[in-house]
């Protein structure tokens, strides 16, 4: 069975919220890098607040390829999606940070 037939949402992962990073197609120094840096900063901020995130590259590509989705989201033709992120409070998670596993053994030679 395919992911679609199993009703597994591989695009947005059934996240309650989506963040879409858009920028100009041309005319600026580096809109891709600027947008990705902004999304990464948001990613770090969310994690510090216990909010889970997952980068959604499929969603970014899907929006850029679909005139219908672009129209639905109100994204004009002179802008492009450079990144997307699903986010929300994780289910069944008992910690907000990675668990401490002690210091790994280090051998100096």
Secondary structure by P-SEA (a helix, b strand, c coil): ccccccccccccccccbbbbbbbbccccccaaaaaaaaaaaaaaaaaaacbbbbbcaaaaaaaaacaaaaaaacccccccccbbbbbcccccccccccccccccccccc
